[in-house]
Amino acid sequence: MTRQVIALLGRKDEPTDAVEEYCRYLGAALDAHDIQLQIRRVPWEIHGWRQSLHALQLQSAGWRGTWVLVQYTALAWSARGFPLRFPRVLRMLKSAGARVAVIFHDVEPFTSPRLIDRLRHRVQLRTMCCALSLADLAIFTVLPEKVSWVKTIPEKTKFIPVGPNLPFPETPTQQSSAEIPTVGVFSITGGQQGVRETQAILAAVKHASQTVGPLRLSVFGRHAELREETLRQGLQNLPVQLSVEGVVEPEQVVNRLVTCDVLLFVRGGISSRRSSAIAGIAAGLPIVAYQNSETAPPITDAGVVLVNSGRPSELGDALVRVLANADLRAELAARSRMAHKAHFAWPAIASCFAEFLQK
């Protein structure tokens, strides 16, 4: 008998919605367990909160005893990161008799010294604590022990990493160039954080090209096209072939990744909730990445070379170590393939969900 499960999302992110993609890939993998995952939204940004909550109340009347996987990011439930209505959504589902699991894609509140950001931090922290209290099950995408605000880990918590959100074949074949090594960068953050990431990419690739010789730098994905001019200017007169593309089709992302020799990940610390880094693991790539408080197993089981996020100048040295040593690259690639199969492949993730969804 097929069991119905609901994935409940907030507003849709543009131009790509990683949480929706996560739910679609999870749903496809759950089919093997006779679990049908249906995606529903609370489209408050289109119809307003009053009408959207009324519609949710009508829908949820038929969800008694049904697992509802509520996807949490602060910006999915508030335009400015003040998700004050999120607990109300959970209470409504509980009143309807649904079994509520909150999946924390954001595991920490936003932090900044500005007064408005300190207030935003407090609101997000209160919201997440309330959500943890209300939920029948809390699913963290990083180890709960690494989450600063979870002081005592309740029995109702589970750790399930995210997957690559891309159509990888079961056994991807790397097709890297034998002549010119390729460094891949999948997506860059927007705003000032993206400026810092771009400078870190430039410094690392400059150092590597001056040490190991000609390179190819392939930058693709969200916000990549916004940094093309800076990247081209920064790499002038260096033996680096640059390719920059913005958002491309998922199949093209897979094709770009499997032609790389190493993935450079500078979007904060690498962790088991970073789907763009996990895409590199799924492609069987060595990864040079920052580490931070979220960096822990199983991400460290993959072929990652870690650099302290406070010392970005060390990225270049790490990149050189990987590019200059074919045996090391092969070892790291093998570790990534094994980690993907064991922890980050969608069948492995779906099996973790099936354990409680079938009860």
Summary of the structure (lengths in Angstrom):
residues: 359
radius of gyration: 21.0
end to end distance: 13.0
largest distance: 64.9
contacts: 1243
relative contact order: 0.12
helix: 45%
strand: 19%
